[in-house]
Amino acid sequence: MKGVVRIRKANKLNPRYIELFEIIERVGAVAYRLVLPPQLSGIHDVFYVSMLRKCISDPFRVFQFEPSVLELRSDLSYKEKSMKILAKDVKRLRNKEILMIKVLWNNQVE
């Protein structure tokens, strides 16, 4: 296993696909060469067709950005503020209690 790089932990709940990559060329009948970012430089850039999935754009997944409402950071993250607490509950386990709180955030609707 020396020199082998794993992309993510092998967990069944982890996402199966990482992100979108551009195809540079077709290598053989069933393999494609992709453009990979620098952080994935340890991975071979040729992938078998069964490891790839076609990207189909979904207009309902497009995020409508309003600069006056939301301030994006340079890494495309943002900070949300809580508006009010909707519900509180205590979940009792054998040896401990866990406080569960339902919060309404400023970018959500009730």
The first five atom37 places (N, CA, C, CB, O) and aatype in JSON, in Angstrom:
{
  "aatype": [12, 11, 7, 19, 19, 1, 9, 1, 11, 0, 2, 11, 10, 2, 14, 1, 18, 9, 6, 10, 13, 6, 9, 9, 6, 1, 19, 7, 0, 19, 0, 18, 1, 10, 19, 10, 14, 14, 5, 10, 15, 7, 9, 8, 3, 19, 13, 18, 19, 15, 12, 10, 1, 11, 4, 9, 15, 3, 14, 13, 1, 19, 13, 5, 13, 6, 14, 15, 19, 10, 6, 10, 1, 15, 3, 10, 15, 18, 11, 6, 11, 15, 12, 11, 9, 10, 0, 11, 3, 19, 11, 1, 10, 1, 2, 11, 6, 9, 10, 12, 9, 11, 19, 10, 17, 2, 2, 5, 19, 6],
  "atom_mask": [
    [1, 1, 1, 1, 1],
    [1, 1, 1, 1, 1],
    [1, 1, 1, 0, 1],
    [1, 1, 1, 1, 1],
    [1, 1, 1, 1, 1],
    [1, 1, 1, 1, 1],
    [1, 1, 1, 1, 1],
    [1, 1, 1, 1, 1],
    [1, 1, 1, 1, 1],
    [1, 1, 1, 1, 1],
    [1, 1, 1, 1, 1],
    [1, 1, 1, 1, 1],
    [1, 1, 1, 1, 1],
    [1, 1, 1, 1, 1],
    [1, 1, 1, 1, 1],
    [1, 1, 1, 1, 1],
    [1, 1, 1, 1, 1],
    [1, 1, 1, 1, 1],
    [1, 1, 1, 1, 1],
    [1, 1, 1, 1, 1],
    [1, 1, 1, 1, 1],
    [1, 1, 1, 1, 1],
    [1, 1, 1, 1, 1],
    [1, 1, 1, 1, 1],
    [1, 1, 1, 1, 1],
    [1, 1, 1, 1, 1],
    [1, 1, 1, 1, 1],
    [1, 1, 1, 0, 1],
    [1, 1, 1, 1, 1],
    [1, 1, 1, 1, 1],
    [1, 1, 1, 1, 1],
    [1, 1, 1, 1, 1],
    [1, 1, 1, 1, 1],
    [1, 1, 1, 1, 1],
    [1, 1, 1, 1, 1],
    [1, 1, 1, 1, 1],
    [1, 1, 1, 1, 1],
    [1, 1, 1, 1, 1],
    [1, 1, 1, 1, 1],
    [1, 1, 1, 1, 1],
    [1, 1, 1, 1, 1],
    [1, 1, 1, 0, 1],
    [1, 1, 1, 1, 1],
    [1, 1, 1, 1, 1],
    [1, 1, 1, 1, 1],
    [1, 1, 1, 1, 1],
    [1, 1, 1, 1, 1],
    [1, 1, 1, 1, 1],
    [1, 1, 1, 1, 1],
    [1, 1, 1, 1, 1],
    [1, 1, 1, 1, 1],
    [1, 1, 1, 1, 1],
    [1, 1, 1, 1, 1],
    [1, 1, 1, 1, 1],
    [1, 1, 1, 1, 1],
    [1, 1, 1, 1, 1],
    [1, 1, 1, 1, 1],
    [1, 1, 1, 1, 1],
    [1, 1, 1, 1, 1],
    [1, 1, 1, 1, 1],
    [1, 1, 1, 1, 1],
    [1, 1, 1, 1, 1],
    [1, 1, 1, 1, 1],
    [1, 1, 1, 1, 1],
    [1, 1, 1, 1, 1],
    [1, 1, 1, 1, 1],
    [1, 1, 1, 1, 1],
    [1, 1, 1, 1, 1],
    [1, 1, 1, 1, 1],
    [1, 1, 1, 1, 1],
    [1, 1, 1, 1, 1],
    [1, 1, 1, 1, 1],
    [1, 1, 1, 1, 1],
    [1, 1, 1, 1, 1],
    [1, 1, 1, 1, 1],
    [1, 1, 1, 1, 1],
    [1, 1, 1, 1, 1],
    [1, 1, 1, 1, 1],
    [1, 1, 1, 1, 1],
    [1, 1, 1, 1, 1],
    [1, 1, 1, 1, 1],
    [1, 1, 1, 1, 1],
    [1, 1, 1, 1, 1],
    [1, 1, 1, 1, 1],
    [1, 1, 1, 1, 1],
    [1, 1, 1, 1, 1],
    [1, 1, 1, 1, 1],
    [1, 1, 1, 1, 1],
    [1, 1, 1, 1, 1],
    [1, 1, 1, 1, 1],
    [1, 1, 1, 1, 1],
    [1, 1, 1, 1, 1],
    [1, 1, 1, 1, 1],
    [1, 1, 1, 1, 1],
    [1, 1, 1, 1, 1],
    [1, 1, 1, 1, 1],
    [1, 1, 1, 1, 1],
    [1, 1, 1, 1, 1],
    [1, 1, 1, 1, 1],
    [1, 1, 1, 1, 1],
    [1, 1, 1, 1, 1],
    [1, 1, 1, 1, 1],
    [1, 1, 1, 1, 1],
    [1, 1, 1, 1, 1],
    [1, 1, 1, 1, 1],
    [1, 1, 1, 1, 1],
    [1, 1, 1, 1, 1],
    [1, 1, 1, 1, 1],
    [1, 1, 1, 1, 1],
    [1, 1, 1, 1, 1]
  ],
  "atom_positions": [
    [[0.82, -1.21, 0.0], [0.0, 0.0, 0.0], [0.86, 1.26, 0.0], [-0.93, 0.0, 1.21], [0.34, 2.37, 0.12]],
    [[2.18, 1.1, -0.14], [3.05, 2.27, -0.11], [2.85, 3.12, -1.37], [4.53, 1.84, 0.02], [2.88, 2.6, -2.49]],
    [[2.65, 4.41, -1.19], [2.45, 5.3, -2.31], [1.03, 5.4, -2.81], [0.0, 0.0, 0.0], [0.76, 6.15, -3.74]],
    [[0.1, 4.66, -2.2], [-1.3, 4.71, -2.62], [-1.99, 5.82, -1.84], [-2.01, 3.34, -2.39], [-1.85, 5.9, -0.62]],
    [[-2.72, 6.66, -2.52], [-3.42, 7.77, -1.89], [-4.9, 7.5, -1.91], [-3.09, 9.11, -2.59], [-5.47, 7.19, -2.96]],
    [[-5.53, 7.61, -0.76], [-6.98, 7.45, -0.71], [-7.62, 8.83, -0.73], [-7.42, 6.66, 0.56], [-7.13, 9.75, -0.08]],
    [[-8.69, 8.97, -1.48], [-9.36, 10.26, -1.6], [-10.13, 10.57, -0.32], [-10.31, 10.26, -2.82], [-10.01, 11.67, 0.21]],
    [[-10.88, 9.63, 0.17], [-11.67, 9.8, 1.4], [-11.65, 8.5, 2.18], [-13.14, 10.23, 1.08], [-11.21, 7.47, 1.69]],
    [[-12.13, 8.57, 3.42], [-12.25, 7.36, 4.21], [-13.3, 6.45, 3.58], [-12.62, 7.7, 5.68], [-14.26, 6.93, 2.98]],
    [[-13.11, 5.16, 3.72], [-14.07, 4.2, 3.18], [-15.22, 4.06, 4.16], [-13.4, 2.82, 2.89], [-15.18, 3.2, 5.05]],
    [[-16.21, 4.87, 4.03], [-17.37, 4.87, 4.89], [-18.61, 4.86, 4.0], [-17.38, 6.11, 5.85], [-18.64, 5.54, 2.98]],
    [[-19.6, 4.11, 4.37], [-20.77, 4.02, 3.49], [-21.6, 5.3, 3.47], [-21.64, 2.86, 3.92], [-22.41, 5.48, 2.56]],
    [[-21.41, 6.19, 4.44], [-22.17, 7.44, 4.46], [-21.44, 8.59, 3.77], [-22.48, 7.82, 5.87], [-22.03, 9.65, 3.56]],
    [[-20.17, 8.41, 3.42], [-19.45, 9.45, 2.7], [-19.98, 9.56, 1.28], [-17.93, 9.15, 2.69], [-20.44, 8.56, 0.72]],
    [[-19.93, 10.74, 0.69], [-20.39, 10.88, -0.7], [-19.54, 10.03, -1.64], [-20.35, 12.34, -1.13], [-18.34, 9.89, -1.44]],
    [[-20.17, 9.48, -2.65], [-19.48, 8.61, -3.59], [-18.63, 9.38, -4.59], [-20.46, 7.76, -4.32], [-17.59, 8.9, -5.03]],
    [[-19.08, 10.55, -4.94], [-18.39, 11.36, -5.94], [-17.88, 12.63, -5.28], [-19.32, 11.68, -7.13], [-18.52, 13.18, -4.39]],
    [[-16.72, 13.1, -5.73], [-16.08, 14.25, -5.1], [-16.63, 15.57, -5.63], [-14.56, 14.2, -5.31], [-17.29, 16.31, -4.89]],
    [[-16.37, 15.87, -6.86], [-16.83, 17.12, -7.47], [-16.77, 16.99, -8.98], [-15.96, 18.32, -6.98], [-16.53, 15.91, -9.51]],
    [[-16.99, 18.09, -9.68], [-16.97, 18.08, -11.14], [-15.54, 18.29, -11.65], [-17.91, 19.17, -11.71], [-14.82, 19.15, -11.15]],
    [[-15.15, 17.49, -12.66], [-13.85, 17.64, -13.28], [-14.03, 17.65, -14.78], [-12.89, 16.52, -12.85], [-14.92, 16.99, -15.32]],
    [[-13.18, 18.4, -15.46], [-13.24, 18.5, -16.92], [-12.49, 17.32, -17.54], [-12.65, 19.84, -17.41], [-11.43, 16.92, -17.07]],
    [[-13.07, 16.77, -18.6], [-12.43, 15.68, -19.33], [-11.51, 16.28, -20.38], [-13.49, 14.74, -19.99], [-11.93, 17.09, -21.21]],
    [[-10.23, 15.88, -20.35], [-9.25, 16.38, -21.32], [-9.31, 15.56, -22.6], [-7.83, 16.34, -20.74], [-9.44, 16.1, -23.7]],
    [[-9.22, 14.23, -22.44], [-9.19, 13.37, -23.63], [-9.72, 11.98, -23.3], [-7.76, 13.28, -24.18], [-9.83, 11.58, -22.14]],
    [[-10.03, 11.27, -24.36], [-10.45, 9.88, -24.23], [-9.23, 9.0, -24.43], [-11.58, 9.53, -25.26], [-8.53, 9.1, -25.44]],
    [[-8.97, 8.14, -23.46], [-7.8, 7.25, -23.51], [-8.31, 5.84, -23.7], [-6.91, 7.37, -22.21], [-8.87, 5.26, -22.77]],
    [[-8.15, 5.29, -24.85], [-8.66, 3.96, -25.13], [-10.17, 3.99, -25.33], [0.0, 0.0, 0.0], [-10.76, 5.04, -25.58]],
    [[-10.79, 2.81, -25.22], [-12.22, 2.7, -25.49], [-13.08, 3.07, -24.28], [-12.55, 1.3, -25.93], [-14.2, 3.56, -24.45]],
    [[-12.57, 2.85, -23.06], [-13.42, 3.04, -21.88], [-12.75, 3.83, -20.77], [-13.84, 1.7, -21.34], [-13.15, 3.7, -19.61]],
    [[-11.74, 4.65, -21.07], [-11.05, 5.43, -20.04], [-10.93, 6.88, -20.48], [-9.65, 4.84, -19.76], [-10.85, 7.18, -21.67]],
    [[-10.93, 7.78, -19.49], [-10.85, 9.21, -19.77], [-9.8, 9.86, -18.86], [-12.23, 9.89, -19.56], [-9.62, 9.46, -17.71]],
    [[-9.09, 10.86, -19.4], [-8.12, 11.63, -18.63], [-8.82, 12.91, -18.16], [-6.82, 11.96, -19.48], [-9.45, 13.61, -18.96]],
    [[-8.71, 13.22, -16.86], [-9.39, 14.37, -16.27], [-8.4, 15.43, -15.82], [-10.25, 13.92, -15.1], [-7.23, 15.14, -15.59]],
    [[-8.87, 16.66, -15.69], [-8.08, 17.74, -15.1], [-8.35, 17.7, -13.6], [-8.45, 19.16, -15.73], [-9.47, 17.96, -13.17]],
    [[-7.32, 17.39, -12.81], [-7.46, 17.3, -11.36], [-6.81, 18.51, -10.69], [-6.83, 15.99, -10.83], [-5.82, 19.03, -11.2]],
    [[-7.36, 18.98, -9.56], [-6.75, 20.11, -8.84], [-5.43, 19.7, -8.19], [-7.73, 20.65, -7.77], [-5.15, 18.51, -8.07]],
    [[-4.62, 20.67, -7.78], [-3.31, 20.36, -7.18], [-3.38, 19.49, -5.92], [-2.6, 21.65, -6.84], [-2.46, 18.7, -5.69]],
    [[-4.43, 19.6, -5.11], [-4.52, 18.79, -3.9], [-4.74, 17.31, -4.2], [-5.65, 19.3, -3.02], [-4.55, 16.47, -3.32]],
    [[-5.12, 16.97, -5.43], [-5.28, 15.57, -5.84], [-4.15, 15.15, -6.79], [-6.64, 15.37, -6.52], [-4.34, 14.26, -7.62]],
    [[-2.99, 15.78, -6.66], [-1.88, 15.5, -7.57], [-1.31, 14.09, -7.39], [-0.77, 16.51, -7.38], [-0.65, 13.59, -8.29]],
    [[-1.55, 13.45, -6.25], [-1.05, 12.1, -6.02], [-1.89, 11.02, -6.65], [0.0, 0.0, 0.0], [-1.54, 9.84, -6.58]],
    [[-2.99, 11.38, -7.27], [-3.91, 10.41, -7.88], [-3.69, 10.4, -9.38], [-5.39, 10.75, -7.54], [-3.51, 11.45, -10.0]],
    [[-3.69, 9.21, -9.96], [-3.55, 9.08, -11.42], [-4.75, 9.74, -12.09], [-3.43, 7.57, -11.84], [-5.87, 9.59, -11.62]],
    [[-4.52, 10.46, -13.18], [-5.57, 11.26, -13.8], [-6.4, 10.54, -14.85], [-4.96, 12.45, -14.41], [-7.22, 11.17, -15.51]],
    [[-6.22, 9.23, -15.03], [-7.01, 8.45, -15.98], [-7.99, 7.57, -15.2], [-6.09, 7.57, -16.9], [-7.59, 6.83, -14.31]],
    [[-9.28, 7.67, -15.55], [-10.33, 6.95, -14.84], [-11.15, 6.11, -15.81], [-11.23, 7.93, -14.09], [-11.42, 6.53, -16.94]],
    [[-11.53, 4.95, -15.36], [-12.4, 4.05, -16.11], [-13.81, 4.66, -16.16], [-12.42, 2.62, -15.47], [-14.21, 5.33, -15.21]],
    [[-14.54, 4.44, -17.21], [-15.83, 5.07, -17.43], [-16.86, 4.73, -16.33], [-16.38, 4.65, -18.78], [-17.74, 5.55, -16.05]],
    [[-16.76, 3.56, -15.7], [-17.71, 3.21, -14.65], [-17.49, 4.01, -13.37], [-17.62, 1.72, -14.35], [-18.37, 4.05, -12.51]],
    [[-16.32, 4.65, -13.23], [-16.04, 5.46, -12.05], [-16.55, 6.89, -12.22], [-14.55, 5.48, -11.76], [-16.54, 7.67, -11.26]],
    [[-16.99, 7.24, -13.41], [-17.44, 8.6, -13.71], [-18.95, 8.65, -13.79], [-16.82, 9.11, -15.02], [-19.6, 7.64, -14.06]],
    [[-19.5, 9.81, -13.56], [-20.94, 10.02, -13.67], [-21.17, 11.31, -14.46], [-21.63, 10.1, -12.27], [-20.47, 12.3, -14.26]],
    [[-22.13, 11.29, -15.35], [-22.46, 12.45, -16.16], [-23.07, 13.53, -15.28], [-23.42, 12.07, -17.31], [-23.92, 13.24, -14.44]],
    [[-22.63, 14.75, -15.47], [-23.17, 15.88, -14.7], [-24.36, 16.47, -15.46], [-22.08, 16.98, -14.45], [-24.22, 16.93, -16.59]],
    [[-25.52, 16.43, -14.82], [-26.73, 17.0, -15.4], [-27.11, 18.2, -14.55], [-27.9, 15.95, -15.46], [-27.36, 18.07, -13.36]],
    [[-27.15, 19.37, -15.17], [-27.45, 20.58, -14.4], [-28.92, 20.59, -14.0], [-27.11, 21.85, -15.2], [-29.8, 20.22, -14.78]],
    [[-29.17, 21.02, -12.77], [-30.51, 21.1, -12.22], [-30.8, 22.55, -11.87], [-30.67, 20.18, -10.97], [-30.16, 23.09, -10.97]],
    [[-31.74, 23.22, -12.57], [-31.99, 24.64, -12.28], [-32.53, 24.9, -10.88], [-32.96, 25.2, -13.29], [-32.45, 26.02, -10.38]],
    [[-33.08, 23.87, -10.22], [-33.6, 24.06, -8.88], [-32.5, 24.04, -7.82], [-34.63, 22.99, -8.57], [-32.73, 24.46, -6.69]],
    [[-31.31, 23.58, -8.17], [-30.19, 23.56, -7.24], [-29.34, 24.82, -7.31], [-29.33, 22.36, -7.5], [-28.38, 24.95, -6.55]],
    [[-29.66, 25.74, -8.19], [-28.89, 26.96, -8.34], [-29.19, 27.89, -7.18], [-29.19, 27.65, -9.69], [-30.35, 28.15, -6.87]],
    [[-28.14, 28.38, -6.53], [-28.27, 29.26, -5.37], [-28.41, 30.7, -5.86], [-27.05, 29.11, -4.42], [-27.53, 31.21, -6.55]],
    [[-29.5, 31.34, -5.49], [-29.72, 32.73, -5.86], [-29.0, 33.63, -4.86], [-31.24, 33.07, -5.92], [-29.38, 33.69, -3.69]],
    [[-27.97, 34.32, -5.31], [-27.14, 35.14, -4.44], [-27.64, 36.58, -4.42], [-25.68, 35.09, -4.9], [-27.75, 37.22, -5.46]],
    [[-27.95, 37.06, -3.22], [-28.33, 38.46, -3.03], [-27.3, 39.1, -2.12], [-29.79, 38.59, -2.44], [-27.27, 38.79, -0.93]],
    [[-26.45, 40.0, -2.63], [-25.36, 40.56, -1.83], [-25.83, 41.32, -0.6], [-24.53, 41.48, -2.67], [-25.13, 41.35, 0.41]],
    [[-27.0, 41.93, -0.65], [-27.49, 42.7, 0.49], [-27.93, 41.79, 1.64], [-28.65, 43.59, 0.07], [-27.89, 42.21, 2.79]],
    [[-28.33, 40.56, 1.35], [-28.82, 39.64, 2.37], [-27.7, 38.77, 2.91], [-29.94, 38.77, 1.8], [-27.65, 38.49, 4.11]],
    [[-26.8, 38.34, 2.05], [-25.81, 37.34, 2.41], [-24.42, 37.81, 2.02], [-26.13, 35.99, 1.75], [-24.2, 38.23, 0.89]],
    [[-23.47, 37.73, 2.96], [-22.08, 38.09, 2.67], [-21.26, 36.83, 2.56], [-21.51, 39.04, 3.76], [-21.08, 36.11, 3.55]],
    [[-20.74, 36.55, 1.36], [-19.93, 35.36, 1.14], [-18.46, 35.67, 1.44], [-20.09, 34.85, -0.29], [-17.97, 36.74, 1.1]],
    [[-17.78, 34.71, 2.08], [-16.34, 34.83, 2.33], [-15.59, 34.37, 1.09], [-15.92, 34.0, 3.58], [-16.19, 33.92, 0.11]],
    [[-14.27, 34.48, 1.14], [-13.46, 34.1, -0.02], [-13.53, 32.6, -0.31], [-12.0, 34.51, 0.21], [-13.33, 32.19, -1.46]],
    [[-13.82, 31.76, 0.71], [-13.95, 30.32, 0.48], [-15.4, 29.91, 0.23], [-13.4, 29.55, 1.67], [-15.75, 28.74, 0.35]],
    [[-16.26, 30.87, -0.13], [-17.67, 30.68, -0.46], [-18.5, 30.14, 0.69], [-17.79, 29.76, -1.64], [-19.5, 29.46, 0.47]],
    [[-18.09, 30.43, 1.92], [-18.9, 30.09, 3.09], [-19.53, 31.38, 3.61], [-18.03, 29.39, 4.21], [-19.13, 32.48, 3.24]],
    [[-20.52, 31.24, 4.47], [-21.18, 32.4, 5.04], [-21.57, 32.1, 6.48], [-22.4, 32.8, 4.2], [-21.64, 30.94, 6.89]],
    [[-21.84, 33.16, 7.23], [-22.19, 33.02, 8.63], [-23.68, 33.31, 8.78], [-21.33, 33.95, 9.53], [-24.17, 34.34, 8.33]],
    [[-24.37, 32.39, 9.43], [-25.79, 32.58, 9.68], [-26.02, 33.0, 11.12], [-26.57, 31.29, 9.36], [-25.25, 32.64, 12.01]],
    [[-27.07, 33.75, 11.34], [-27.44, 34.17, 12.69], [-28.78, 33.54, 13.04], [-27.5, 35.72, 12.81], [-29.67, 33.42, 12.19]],
    [[-28.91, 33.15, 14.29], [-30.17, 32.55, 14.71], [-31.2, 33.63, 14.99], [-29.96, 31.67, 15.96], [-30.88, 34.67, 15.56]],
    [[-32.45, 33.39, 14.58], [-33.53, 34.36, 14.77], [-34.26, 34.09, 16.09], [-34.52, 34.3, 13.59], [-34.44, 34.99, 16.92]],
    [[-34.69, 32.83, 16.26], [-35.36, 32.47, 17.51], [-35.31, 30.96, 17.71], [-36.83, 32.97, 17.51], [-35.07, 30.19, 16.77]],
    [[-35.55, 30.56, 18.95], [-35.58, 29.14, 19.3], [-37.02, 28.67, 19.17], [-35.02, 28.89, 20.74], [-37.92, 29.22, 19.81]],
    [[-37.24, 27.65, 18.35], [-38.59, 27.16, 18.09], [-39.02, 26.09, 19.09], [-38.68, 26.6, 16.69], [-40.18, 26.06, 19.5]],
    [[-38.1, 25.22, 19.49], [-38.47, 24.14, 20.41], [-37.23, 23.66, 21.16], [-39.13, 22.97, 19.65], [-36.12, 23.72, 20.65]],
    [[-37.46, 23.19, 22.4], [-36.41, 22.6, 23.21], [-36.89, 21.25, 23.7], [-36.02, 23.53, 24.41], [-38.08, 21.05, 23.96]],
    [[-35.95, 20.31, 23.81], [-36.29, 18.98, 24.29], [-35.03, 18.36, 24.88], [-36.88, 18.09, 23.14], [-33.91, 18.68, 24.47]],
    [[-35.22, 17.49, 25.86], [-34.1, 16.77, 26.46], [-34.26, 15.3, 26.12], [-34.04, 16.99, 28.0], [-35.26, 14.67, 26.45]],
    [[-33.23, 14.76, 25.45], [-33.25, 13.33, 25.11], [-32.47, 12.59, 26.18], [-32.65, 13.07, 23.68], [-31.29, 12.87, 26.4]],
    [[-33.11, 11.66, 26.83], [-32.49, 10.92, 27.91], [-31.98, 9.58, 27.41], [-33.49, 10.73, 29.07], [-32.73, 8.77, 26.87]],
    [[-30.7, 9.35, 27.61], [-30.08, 8.07, 27.32], [-29.87, 7.34, 28.65], [-28.74, 8.25, 26.55], [-30.38, 7.8, 29.67]],
    [[-29.17, 6.26, 28.66], [-28.96, 5.52, 29.9], [-28.2, 6.33, 30.94], [-28.22, 4.24, 29.62], [-28.62, 6.42, 32.09]],
    [[-27.07, 6.91, 30.51], [-26.21, 7.57, 31.48], [-26.1, 9.08, 31.31], [-24.86, 6.99, 31.4], [-25.43, 9.74, 32.1]],
    [[-26.74, 9.63, 30.29], [-26.62, 11.08, 30.1], [-27.86, 11.65, 29.44], [-25.39, 11.4, 29.25], [-28.72, 10.92, 28.93]],
    [[-27.94, 12.97, 29.47], [-29.05, 13.7, 28.85], [-28.48, 14.62, 27.78], [-29.86, 14.51, 29.91], [-27.44, 15.25, 27.98]],
    [[-29.16, 14.69, 26.64], [-28.73, 15.54, 25.53], [-29.8, 16.58, 25.28], [-28.46, 14.69, 24.24], [-30.97, 16.25, 25.08]],
    [[-29.4, 17.85, 25.29], [-30.33, 18.94, 25.04], [-30.49, 19.11, 23.54], [-29.83, 20.27, 25.7], [-29.5, 19.33, 22.83]],
    [[-31.72, 19.03, 23.03], [-32.03, 19.18, 21.61], [-32.75, 20.52, 21.44], [-32.9, 17.98, 21.08], [-33.74, 20.79, 22.12]],
    [[-32.25, 21.36, 20.54], [-32.83, 22.69, 20.31], [-33.11, 22.85, 18.83], [-31.89, 23.82, 20.83], [-32.22, 22.61, 18.01]],
    [[-34.33, 23.27, 18.47], [-34.69, 23.56, 17.09], [-34.63, 25.08, 16.92], [-36.12, 23.0, 16.72], [-35.3, 25.82, 17.63]],
    [[-33.79, 25.54, 15.96], [-33.52, 26.97, 15.79], [-33.99, 27.43, 14.42], [-32.01, 27.26, 15.97], [-33.82, 26.72, 13.44]],
    [[-34.57, 28.62, 14.36], [-34.91, 29.27, 13.09], [-33.76, 30.2, 12.74], [-36.28, 30.05, 13.19], [-33.44, 31.11, 13.5]],
    [[-33.14, 29.97, 11.57], [-32.02, 30.78, 11.14], [-32.51, 31.92, 10.27], [-30.99, 29.92, 10.38], [-33.63, 31.88, 9.77]],
    [[-31.68, 32.95, 10.08], [-32.12, 34.15, 9.35], [-32.33, 33.93, 7.87], [-31.13, 35.24, 9.54], [-33.02, 34.73, 7.25]],
    [[-31.78, 32.88, 7.28], [-31.96, 32.64, 5.83], [-32.98, 31.55, 5.54], [-30.64, 32.26, 5.2], [-33.04, 31.06, 4.42]],
    [[-33.78, 31.17, 6.53], [-34.8, 30.14, 6.35], [-36.18, 30.76, 6.54], [-34.59, 28.95, 7.33], [-36.31, 31.83, 7.14]],
    [[-37.18, 30.09, 6.03], [-38.56, 30.51, 6.25], [-39.24, 29.45, 7.11], [-39.31, 30.7, 4.89], [-38.87, 28.28, 7.07]],
    [[-40.22, 29.87, 7.89], [-40.92, 28.92, 8.76], [-41.79, 27.98, 8.0], [-41.73, 29.65, 9.77], [-42.44, 27.13, 8.6]]
  ]
}
